Amino acid sequence: MFKTLDDKKKFILKHEMKIDDAAEAVKDEPNRTKKKELENALKKLREDEKYMKCIQDIKDAEAEAVKAAERAALNKKEENKDKALEKKNEVVVNAKTQRADAAVLAEIDS
């Protein structure tokens, strides 16, 4: 079958061109019996198993990519929150240290 997503997309494009060509042939055919044969061929092209599987694989891959991007964005937000919380805690600790230093200096001076 097809190994990469790009191969599948190329196949889909080629197959859709065949479907369009078949649809035009059906539309342009004046003979009813020949038109019926062309309609059956068009139906087979639209319902081709390989074509349908490739379409589904592409949809699944794109959905998975969206989910992965959402997960990455959420993880990045959590990391940013964690970093912000660490900085806030560091500032609080530094402020307490500075107050203690001022109190210690006052004791030392007196």
RAMOMO-V696850 format. One record per residue. N is the residue number from 1. SS is DSSP state (a for helix, b for strand, c for the rest). D_CENTER is the distance of its C-alpha to the mean C-alpha in Angstrom with 1 decimal. Layout:
BEGIN
n = {N	N}
ss = {SS	SS}
d_center = {D_CENTER	D_CENTER}
END
This chain:
BEGIN
n = {1	2	3	4	5	6	7	8	9	10	11	12	13	14	15	16	17	18	19	20	21	22	23	24	25	26	27	28	29	30	31	32	33	34	35	36	37	38	39	40	41	42	43	44	45	46	47	48	49	50	51	52	53	54	55	56	57	58	59	60	61	62	63	64	65	66	67	68	69	70	71	72	73	74	75	76	77	78	79	80	81	82	83	84	85	86	87	88	89	90	91	92	93	94	95	96	97	98	99	100	101	102	103	104	105	106	107	108	109	110}
ss = {c	c	c	c	a	a	a	a	a	a	a	a	a	a	a	a	a	a	a	a	a	a	a	a	a	a	a	a	c	c	c	a	a	a	a	a	a	a	a	a	a	a	a	a	a	a	c	c	a	a	a	a	a	a	a	a	a	a	a	a	a	a	a	a	a	a	a	a	a	a	a	a	a	a	a	a	a	a	a	a	a	a	a	a	a	a	a	a	a	a	a	a	a	a	a	a	a	a	a	a	a	a	a	a	a	a	a	a	a	c}
d_center = {22.8	19.9	18.6	15.6	12.8	14.8	17.9	16.4	15.4	18.9	20.5	19.0	20.3	23.7	23.9	23.2	25.9	28.2	27.6	28.3	31.4	32.6	32.2	34.3	36.8	37.1	37.6	40.2	42.2	45.5	46.7	45.7	45.8	43.8	41.3	40.9	40.3	37.6	36.0	35.9	34.4	31.7	31.0	30.7	28.2	26.0	26.2	25.9	24.6	22.8	21.2	20.0	18.7	16.7	15.2	14.3	12.9	10.6	9.5	9.2	7.3	4.5	5.2	5.6	2.8	2.6	6.0	6.6	6.2	8.4	10.6	11.2	12.1	14.4	15.9	16.7	18.3	20.3	21.4	22.5	24.4	26.0	27.1	28.4	30.3	31.7	33.0	34.5	36.2	37.4	38.9	40.6	42.1	43.2	44.8	46.7	47.8	49.1	51.0	52.5	53.5	55.2	57.0	58.1	59.3	61.3	63.0	63.7	65.3	67.5}
END
